[in-house]
Amino acid sequence: MHTEVHVHGDVPLKRGVSVSDVESALRTWFEYVDVDSLTEATSAREEEPGIAMDSRRRVLQICWTGWVGRNFQRVVEESLATLGQYCEQTTEVEISYYHEDGRDEFGVVFIGPSAESIEEAKRRRMVQDVSTMLARQFSDAEIGEVVAAITKLFEQRKASGNTGPGASSMRGPMPGGTKHLH
Protein backbone atom coordinates (compact mmCIF):
# COMPACT_ATOMS: atom_id res chain seq x y z
CA MET A 1 0.00 0.00 0.00
CA HIS A 2 1.30 3.45 -0.89
CA THR A 3 0.84 6.53 1.25
CA GLU A 4 0.89 10.19 0.32
CA VAL A 5 3.60 12.04 2.23
CA HIS A 6 4.49 15.70 2.51
CA VAL A 7 7.98 16.74 3.66
CA HIS A 8 8.48 20.37 4.65
CA GLY A 9 11.31 22.45 6.09
CA ASP A 10 14.02 24.99 5.44
CA VAL A 11 17.51 23.72 6.21
CA PRO A 12 20.18 26.40 6.79
CA LEU A 13 23.44 25.31 5.18
CA LYS A 14 27.05 26.06 6.10
CA ARG A 15 29.05 28.38 3.89
CA GLY A 16 30.67 26.50 1.01
CA VAL A 17 28.15 23.64 0.79
CA SER A 18 27.67 22.72 -2.85
CA VAL A 19 24.77 21.25 -4.77
CA SER A 20 26.75 18.02 -5.14
CA ASP A 21 27.25 17.87 -1.34
CA VAL A 22 23.48 18.11 -0.83
CA GLU A 23 22.72 15.61 -3.60
CA SER A 24 25.21 13.17 -2.12
CA ALA A 25 23.64 13.52 1.34
CA LEU A 26 20.15 12.95 -0.05
CA ARG A 27 21.22 10.07 -2.31
CA THR A 28 19.24 7.40 -0.41
CA TRP A 29 16.04 9.48 -0.63
CA PHE A 30 16.70 10.24 -4.31
CA GLU A 31 17.21 6.55 -5.09
CA TYR A 32 13.99 5.69 -3.25
CA VAL A 33 11.95 8.09 -5.43
CA ASP A 34 14.04 7.37 -8.55
CA VAL A 35 15.58 10.79 -9.18
CA ASP A 36 19.22 11.69 -9.75
CA SER A 37 19.48 15.37 -8.81
CA LEU A 38 17.92 18.35 -7.07
CA THR A 39 16.51 19.57 -10.37
CA GLU A 40 14.61 16.28 -10.71
CA ALA A 41 13.38 16.34 -7.08
CA THR A 42 10.05 17.88 -7.93
CA SER A 43 6.88 17.50 -5.93
CA ALA A 44 3.82 15.55 -7.04
CA ARG A 45 1.93 18.79 -6.39
CA GLU A 46 2.64 21.42 -9.06
CA GLU A 47 2.26 24.32 -6.63
CA GLU A 48 5.12 23.02 -4.45
CA PRO A 49 8.78 23.66 -5.29
CA GLY A 50 9.99 20.17 -4.35
CA ILE A 51 13.56 20.11 -3.03
CA ALA A 52 15.56 23.17 -4.05
CA MET A 53 18.80 24.77 -2.95
CA ASP A 54 18.98 28.54 -2.64
CA SER A 55 22.75 29.07 -2.78
CA ARG A 56 22.50 32.82 -2.22
CA ARG A 57 20.55 32.41 1.05
CA ARG A 58 22.38 29.13 1.86
CA VAL A 59 19.12 27.27 2.46
CA LEU A 60 17.80 23.93 1.27
CA GLN A 61 14.07 24.42 0.81
CA ILE A 62 11.97 21.28 1.10
CA CYS A 63 8.29 21.35 0.19
CA TRP A 64 7.83 17.96 -1.43
CA THR A 65 4.88 15.60 -1.78
CA GLY A 66 5.06 12.08 -3.14
CA TRP A 67 3.64 8.58 -2.86
CA VAL A 68 5.75 6.28 -0.73
CA GLY A 69 5.81 2.82 0.80
CA ARG A 70 6.62 1.43 4.24
CA ASN A 71 10.38 2.10 4.16
CA PHE A 72 10.18 5.82 3.45
CA GLN A 73 10.53 6.93 7.09
CA ARG A 74 13.81 5.04 7.44
CA VAL A 75 15.06 6.35 4.09
CA VAL A 76 14.22 10.00 4.74
CA GLU A 77 15.65 9.91 8.29
CA GLU A 78 18.88 8.38 6.99
CA SER A 79 19.18 10.99 4.23
CA LEU A 80 18.42 13.91 6.53
CA ALA A 81 20.87 12.60 9.15
CA THR A 82 23.57 12.58 6.47
CA LEU A 83 22.58 16.13 5.51
CA GLY A 84 23.18 17.19 9.14
CA GLN A 85 26.92 17.55 8.58
CA TYR A 86 26.17 20.41 6.18
CA CYS A 87 23.73 22.24 8.48
CA GLU A 88 24.61 25.63 9.90
CA GLN A 89 22.26 25.00 12.83
CA THR A 90 19.79 22.41 14.00
CA THR A 91 16.38 22.56 12.37
CA GLU A 92 13.17 20.59 12.08
CA VAL A 93 11.82 18.94 8.97
CA GLU A 94 8.14 18.05 9.20
CA ILE A 95 6.82 14.86 7.63
CA SER A 96 3.08 14.34 7.23
CA TYR A 97 1.60 11.00 6.17
CA TYR A 98 -1.88 10.84 4.65
CA HIS A 99 -2.97 7.19 4.64
CA GLU A 100 -5.61 5.91 2.24
CA ASP A 101 -7.78 4.80 5.18
CA GLY A 102 -8.04 8.40 6.41
CA ARG A 103 -5.46 8.19 9.19
CA ASP A 104 -3.00 11.07 9.21
CA GLU A 105 0.35 11.06 11.00
CA PHE A 106 2.73 13.90 11.66
CA GLY A 107 6.43 13.51 12.32
CA VAL A 108 9.35 15.80 12.93
CA VAL A 109 12.92 14.91 12.03
CA PHE A 110 15.57 17.00 13.74
CA ILE A 111 18.78 17.50 11.81
CA GLY A 112 21.85 19.42 12.78
CA PRO A 113 25.60 19.58 13.11
CA SER A 114 25.80 17.59 16.39
CA ALA A 115 23.86 15.12 18.54
CA GLU A 116 23.90 17.65 21.38
CA SER A 117 22.30 20.37 19.27
CA ILE A 118 19.65 17.92 18.08
CA GLU A 119 18.80 16.88 21.65
CA GLU A 120 18.50 20.53 22.68
CA ALA A 121 16.19 21.22 19.73
CA LYS A 122 14.07 18.22 20.71
CA ARG A 123 13.84 19.51 24.29
CA ARG A 124 12.83 23.00 23.12
CA ARG A 125 10.17 21.55 20.80
CA MET A 126 8.77 19.35 23.56
CA VAL A 127 8.66 22.29 25.98
CA GLN A 128 6.91 24.40 23.33
CA ASP A 129 4.34 21.70 22.49
CA VAL A 130 3.57 20.81 26.11
CA SER A 131 3.45 24.46 27.23
CA THR A 132 1.01 25.32 24.44
CA MET A 133 -1.25 22.44 25.41
CA LEU A 134 -1.10 23.19 29.14
CA ALA A 135 -1.70 26.94 28.67
CA ARG A 136 -5.36 26.17 27.97
CA GLN A 137 -5.89 25.08 31.58
CA PHE A 138 -2.94 26.02 33.78
CA SER A 139 -1.05 29.07 35.03
CA ASP A 140 2.48 29.98 33.99
CA ALA A 141 3.76 28.80 37.38
CA GLU A 142 2.12 25.39 36.96
CA ILE A 143 3.45 25.10 33.42
CA GLY A 144 6.90 26.00 34.76
CA GLU A 145 6.79 22.92 37.02
CA VAL A 146 6.15 20.67 34.03
CA VAL A 147 8.86 22.40 31.99
CA ALA A 148 11.31 21.81 34.86
CA ALA A 149 10.40 18.11 34.86
CA ILE A 150 10.91 17.87 31.09
CA THR A 151 14.29 19.60 31.37
CA LYS A 152 15.27 17.20 34.17
CA LEU A 153 14.35 14.18 32.02
CA PHE A 154 16.47 15.46 29.14
CA GLU A 155 19.38 16.11 31.52
CA GLN A 156 19.09 12.57 32.92
CA ARG A 157 19.02 11.15 29.42
CA LYS A 158 22.12 13.16 28.50
CA ALA A 159 23.97 12.07 31.66
CA SER A 160 23.21 8.41 30.95
CA GLY A 161 24.39 8.75 27.35
CA ASN A 162 21.06 7.36 26.18
CA THR A 163 19.25 9.37 23.55
CA GLY A 164 16.57 6.70 23.35
CA PRO A 165 14.84 5.32 20.31
CA GLY A 166 14.36 7.67 17.39
CA ALA A 167 17.25 9.88 18.41
CA SER A 168 16.36 12.38 15.73
CA SER A 169 12.61 12.04 15.19
CA MET A 170 9.21 12.21 16.84
CA ARG A 171 6.02 10.90 15.24
CA GLY A 172 2.35 10.65 16.13
CA PRO A 173 -1.22 11.15 14.96
CA MET A 174 -2.28 14.57 13.79
CA PRO A 175 -5.66 16.24 13.92
CA GLY A 176 -7.76 15.74 10.82
CA GLY A 177 -8.29 18.41 8.21
CA THR A 178 -4.75 19.79 8.19
CA LYS A 179 -3.60 18.38 4.88
CA HIS A 180 -0.89 20.49 3.23
CA LEU A 181 -1.15 23.52 5.46
CA HIS A 182 2.14 25.22 6.24
VENWOLIN-V108542 format. One record per pair of residues at least 4 apart in sequence whose C-alpha atoms are under 8 Angstrom apart, sorted by the first residue. I is the first residue (numbers start at 1). J is the second residue. If there is no record, write none. Layout:
BEGIN
i,j
I,J
I,J
END
This chain:
BEGIN
i,j
1,69
1,70
2,67
2,68
2,69
2,70
2,99
2,100
3,67
3,68
3,69
3,97
3,98
3,99
3,100
4,65
4,66
4,67
4,68
4,97
4,98
4,99
5,65
5,66
5,67
5,68
5,95
5,96
5,97
5,98
6,63
6,64
6,65
6,66
6,94
6,95
6,96
6,97
6,180
7,62
7,63
7,64
7,65
7,93
7,94
7,95
7,96
8,61
8,62
8,63
8,64
8,93
8,94
8,95
9,61
9,62
9,63
9,92
9,93
9,94
10,59
10,60
10,61
10,62
10,91
10,93
11,59
11,60
11,61
11,62
11,87
11,91
11,92
11,93
12,58
12,59
12,60
12,87
12,88
12,89
12,91
13,17
13,58
13,59
13,60
13,86
13,87
13,88
13,89
14,58
14,86
14,87
14,88
15,58
15,88
17,21
17,22
17,86
18,22
19,23
19,38
19,53
20,24
21,25
22,26
22,83
22,86
23,27
23,37
23,38
25,79
25,80
25,82
25,83
26,30
26,79
26,80
26,82
26,83
27,31
27,36
27,79
28,32
28,75
28,76
28,78
28,79
29,33
29,75
29,76
29,79
30,34
30,35
30,36
30,37
30,41
31,35
31,36
32,72
32,75
33,68
35,40
35,41
36,40
36,41
37,41
38,42
38,51
38,52
38,53
39,51
39,52
41,50
41,51
41,52
42,48
42,49
42,50
42,51
42,64
43,48
43,49
43,50
43,51
43,63
43,64
43,65
43,66
44,64
44,65
44,66
45,64
45,65
48,63
48,64
48,65
49,62
49,63
49,64
50,61
50,62
50,63
50,64
50,65
51,60
51,61
51,62
51,63
51,64
52,60
52,61
52,62
53,58
53,59
53,60
53,61
54,58
54,59
54,60
54,61
55,59
68,72
71,75
72,76
73,77
74,78
75,79
76,80
77,81
77,109
77,168
77,169
78,82
79,83
80,84
80,109
80,111
81,85
81,111
81,112
81,168
83,87
83,111
84,90
84,111
84,112
84,113
84,114
85,112
85,113
85,114
86,112
86,113
87,111
87,112
87,113
88,112
88,113
89,112
89,113
89,117
90,110
90,111
90,112
90,113
90,117
90,118
90,121
91,110
91,111
91,112
91,121
92,108
92,109
92,110
92,111
93,108
93,109
93,110
93,111
94,106
94,107
94,108
94,109
95,106
95,107
95,108
95,109
96,104
96,105
96,106
96,107
97,104
97,105
97,106
98,102
98,103
98,104
98,105
98,179
99,103
99,104
103,173
104,173
104,174
104,175
104,176
105,171
105,172
105,173
105,174
106,171
106,172
106,173
106,174
107,169
107,170
107,171
107,172
108,169
108,170
108,171
109,168
109,169
109,170
110,118
110,121
110,122
110,168
110,169
111,118
111,168
112,117
112,118
113,117
113,118
114,118
115,119
116,120
117,121
118,122
118,168
119,123
119,154
119,163
119,167
119,168
120,124
121,125
122,126
123,127
123,150
123,151
123,154
124,128
125,129
126,130
126,150
127,131
127,147
127,150
128,132
129,133
130,134
131,135
131,143
131,147
132,136
134,138
134,143
135,139
135,140
135,143
138,142
138,143
139,143
140,144
141,145
142,146
143,147
144,148
145,149
146,150
147,151
148,152
149,153
150,154
151,155
152,156
153,157
154,158
155,159
156,160
157,161
157,162
157,163
157,164
158,162
158,163
163,167
166,170
END
